Amino acid sequence: MSTPTDPWRKSALLWGVVGALAFLTLHQGYLLFGGEFLGFGPVALLTTTVFAVGATTTYLLEPRLRAR
């Protein structure tokens, strides 16, 4: 059973944070170049989705990539 401090879990969560921050940076650039703000809710939902997908993908694929 993995613990919250399990290195793979911690790594996956950090990669999820990196993905979410990258999305927010791209969204800010979109707004700076004249894009329309869609509201806090949709942006928060997309950011959470990017975090979840990034963290889950990393958690599932990291052991396979380390095995190579």
Phi, psi and omega in degrees: 000134182274148179257165178300337180262011176303130184303322180293320180293317179297317178298316180297317179296321179294321177293326174298318177297318179300316179296318180295317179293324176296319177299314180297324177295316178296323178295319178297319176298320177301317180291322180295329180267021171098010178289159182269134178284127185271351182116160183292320183301306180298322179293318178296320179296315179294320179296317178295321178296316178298318178299311183296316180293317179297315181293317180294315180298316179297317182297323182280327186265338184300316178299324180291321180288326178291332181290339182283000000 
